[in-house]
Amino acid sequence: MAPSDTGLVADALPAEPYTWSARDARRGAVAGLVLLAPMAIVSFILYLTTERAAACLMNGEQCSAWPGAWIYGGFFAAAVLGVLAVNWPERWARSGGARALTVLFQWGAQLIMAAAILS
């Protein structure tokens, strides 16, 4: 029986782990930039539908525990990191995982921004 005929899931997996290419990282960065403003708007709309938001708007009580700087900082950090990852110079391409790491930081900043808005 050949190794590929065992029916195991491990036989279907590639021999080498997948690594992000420059195109994959650029697509992730573009997706993050496209979704940045809608993510902020939807998070804010969802926040406004809570009782806590009503109490905050009407009485100034129970407002967010996160400082506003976290929201703005997360938004601008995600924007800057996204633009950097999209326009990554090709001469820096030898640093393979750096662009992918920049995209991961971009998405992390976006998620922090959304969490700060929703809290």
C-alpha positions in Angstrom: 0.0 0.0 0.0 1.5 3.4 -1.0 1.6 6.1 1.7 -0.9 8.2 -0.2 -3.4 5.4 -0.1 -3.8 5.2 3.6 -6.7 7.6 3.7 -5.1 9.6 6.5 -5.5 13.4 6.7 -1.8 13.7 7.1 -1.3 12.3 3.6 -3.2 15.3 2.1 -1.1 17.9 3.9 1.9 19.5 2.1 5.3 18.4 3.1 6.5 22.0 3.8 4.6 24.5 5.9 2.9 27.4 4.1 4.7 30.7 4.1 3.2 34.0 3.2 4.3 35.4 -0.1 4.6 39.1 -0.8 1.3 39.0 -2.7 -0.5 37.3 0.2 0.7 40.0 2.6 -0.2 42.8 0.2 -3.7 41.4 -0.1 -4.1 41.1 3.6 -2.9 44.7 4.0 -5.3 46.0 1.3 -8.2 44.0 2.9 -7.4 45.6 6.2 -7.3 49.1 4.8 -10.6 48.6 2.9 -12.2 47.3 6.1 -10.7 49.9 8.5 -13.4 52.6 8.2 -16.4 50.2 8.0 -15.1 48.3 11.0 -14.9 51.6 13.0 -18.4 52.7 11.9 -20.1 49.3 12.5 -18.4 49.1 15.9 -19.6 52.5 16.9 -23.2 51.7 15.7 -23.1 48.5 17.7 -21.9 50.5 20.7 -24.8 53.0 20.3 -27.4 50.2 20.5 -26.4 49.2 24.1 -27.9 50.5 27.3 -24.5 51.5 28.5 -24.2 53.9 25.5 -27.6 55.4 26.3 -26.5 56.0 29.9 -23.3 57.5 28.7 -24.9 59.9 26.2 -27.8 61.0 28.5 -26.2 61.1 31.9 -22.5 60.9 31.3 -22.3 57.7 33.3 -20.8 54.3 32.5 -18.8 55.6 29.6 -16.0 53.5 28.1 -13.2 52.5 30.4 -10.7 52.8 27.5 -9.2 56.2 26.9 -10.1 57.8 23.6 -6.4 57.8 22.6 -6.6 54.0 22.2 -9.4 54.3 19.6 -7.6 57.0 17.6 -4.2 55.4 18.1 -5.5 52.0 16.9 -7.1 53.6 13.9 -4.1 55.6 12.8 -1.6 52.7 13.7 -3.7 50.4 11.5 -3.8 52.9 8.7 0.0 53.6 8.8 0.9 49.9 9.1 -1.4 49.1 6.2 0.0 51.7 3.9 3.5 50.6 4.9 2.7 47.0 4.1 1.1 47.8 0.8 4.0 50.0 -0.3 6.7 47.8 1.0 9.8 48.5 -1.1 11.0 45.5 -3.1 14.6 46.0 -2.0 13.4 45.1 1.5 11.8 41.9 0.2 14.7 39.8 1.4 13.3 40.3 4.9 10.6 37.8 4.0 8.5 37.8 7.2 8.7 41.5 7.9 5.8 42.4 5.6 3.7 39.6 7.0 4.5 40.7 10.5 3.5 44.3 9.6 0.1 43.0 8.3 -0.4 41.1 11.6 0.3 44.2 13.6 -2.1 46.2 11.3 -4.9 43.7 12.0 -4.0 43.7 15.7 -4.3 47.5 15.8 -7.7 47.3 14.1 -9.0 44.8 16.5 -7.8 46.9 19.5 -9.6 49.9 18.0 -12.8 47.9 17.6 -12.6 46.5 21.1 -12.0 50.0 22.5 -15.0 51.3 20.7 -17.3 48.4 21.8 -16.3 48.6 25.4 
